[in-house]
């Protein structure tokens, strides 16, 4: 998913905002706010679509952060190739390797108990065809323990989706703006504008649904078109920059928490200024060390 480095940061000292809607405490099966203790499965995702329940998804790249989101009740965590931009220091998602995805996915799985962990198939790990996709996805399932994988592309990736699903590996698809195609797109433009482009996006979404995907991410798509796609599919849509009518919403966690430096996409809502808070803590620590206030007697052994 798109994670632009370097829009505006929230004011220093910003605090988390209160949620606008309470969790579905009256429904023990709810993805968010329910009482089940086992891991969320793709069958739970399908059931949420049937009852009209909206649900949140966040990215995660390490065990500690994943454990926080798991304890917060986030039902689906994506180990996205967005790690390239916001975790590994790359300029795009393209350089991310399967080894890197596998290592960080395993950490996220170890840090969680309830969330469905979905891992991205990175660029170059499935484009050759279905057999390569199966080999890559199998590694993530066996070595990292993820519950599903995600890949980009609609009609062009339908055969990969079909083989993975028929082999027992759940697939989340991704259409619209597909960041692994950044060089072809020439950046990160909104997708689906104009009649021809809109019809192609709808065909892409239906193609991955027909191939067996359990959900599909719609990224950087006009809200009206995303609403039409959502109404047309029986699988859930996960929006990121695709308006409010999608069945679920996902954000890159470093964008959501205000950890990203500089500009972020316009569809991001920042709930915290984590970058300012962490920087302040680091400066306070440094000042204590330089001034001799740390370590104090209570931090030393006798």
Buried (B, 14 or more C-beta within 10 A) or exposed (E): BBBBBEEEBBEEEBEEEEEEEEEBEEBEEBBBBBEEEEBBBBEBBBBBBEEEBBBBBBBBBBBEBBBBBBEEBBBBBBBBBBBBBBBBEBEBBBBBBBEBBBBBBBBBBBBBEBBBBBBBBBBBBBBEEBEBBBEBBBBBBEBBBBBBBBBBBBBEBBBBBBBBBEEEBBBBBBBBBBBBBBEEBEEBEBBBEEEEBBEBBBEBBBBBBEBBBBBBBBBBBBBEBBBBBBEEBEBBBBBBBBBEBBBBBBBBBBBBBBBBEEEBBEBBEBBBBBBBBEEEEEEEEEEEEEEEEEEEEEEEEE
